[in-house]
């Protein structure tokens, strides 16, 4: 069995390297996009006043600094270019790579034969579509496509043959059968989710709970080893590189760079009351999200199936993704009047918003990438950072647009939108508790914190949509502590 364990380790290492590459490219594209935007809008500190928040800088200006129209067109244009390439790669280059890929993997592992699901074109198309879709500003994440890409690597490395490339290597030939192929695909899918969340046990339990129907104890240990190698490889490479820029300290794992919810709180039994409420709310909103998404996809299928010409049908799907991005970019410029507020985030991006700080906070939540936005919402001791209006506005906007984006013609995942949506209404519940009981400074009341309930809300909505329980709990614990 040594060769099976060796192959599992190689698959895990390859998936970890791929996960690192996906995150680095996404971060680089986002930075490039906002660097271009910033070139069109130069704000002078001498013409206004600056107010420093926890992680946000608000610049109040009454002058006509920079070209707002060109700024908005630059931000929108760069996002549209990414969406065109993202959607085009799965519509015209590899149709098998569209959407998240997870349902196709589950179908294949349960006996359904799907053409072109594991060829090199699907791998390249899914990879390109995923990184461009996330970087463009669409409300989506890389998790679903990473599961698909991990399964593709599991299939390719275990079989070492490709009809497309005409490659048939004479090693690992004993694994060229249906049962072993499915085992390696299962391990690759688990490694994909483990690499994204840095949660090897979560990756194992995810494959057990969600992906595979055929399981044994040997496969469990080998899949865990594969997930462990994926997580270690991603962490190791990420320890010294950020946006492909070497920052030193190779192999030094900084806890604050990996852990979202640093220094967990002591809990009080009273915290279970709002937690139960959040669980019920997550189930109801999760069911609403799924129901609404099913109806949107039925309408989408009816509309596109009514178009007889295939090329025109694919073009219409591409135009739909462009429309979603245009609507998603509405918060970038909420007011083009003479008086403006400029919101400069810590990444150096500069945006224009109305003079209301509540609306500016809502826009800040919507224009920031999902992973960083979740970090803002989870942050402890920031009960004054976001108010009810900003959270409710962002919740409604994000809920509807992420529901619409799921099923559009790009390779994208739903995990980041699920966590973000749940964190928004969880923080609202936390603010309500602060309004009732006030800010608590003693250790017995420290659990009354909006950041804590944002984390619980994120888990509740994730569970309500995905129906995951055990693996979700492990993934959340791995992320938070």
Buried (B, 14 or more C-beta within 10 A) or exposed (E): EEEBEEBBBBBBBBBBBBBBBBBBBBBBBBBEBBEBBBEBBEBEEEEBEEEEBEBBBBBBBEEEBBEBEBBBBBBBBBBBEBBBBBBBBBBEBBBBBBBBBBEBBBEBBEEEEEEBBBBBBBBBBBBBBBBBBBBBBBBBBBBBBBBBBBBBBBBBBBBBBBEEEEEEEEEBEEBEEEEBBBBBBBBBBBBBBBBBBBBBBBBBBBBBBBBBEEBEEEBBEBBBBBBBBBBBBBBBBBBBBBBEEEEEEEEEEEEEEBBBBEEEBEEBEBBEEBBEBBBEBBBEBBEBBBEBBEEBBEEBEEEBEEBEEEEEBBBBBBEBBBEBBEEBBBBBBBBEEEEBBBBBBEBEBBBBBBEBBBBBBBBBBBBBBBBEBBBBBBBBEBBEBBBEBBBBBBBEBBBBBBBBBBBBBBBBBBBBBBBBBBBBBBBBBBBBBBEEEEEBEEEEBBBBBBBBBBBBBBBBBBBBBBEBEEBBBBBBBBBBE
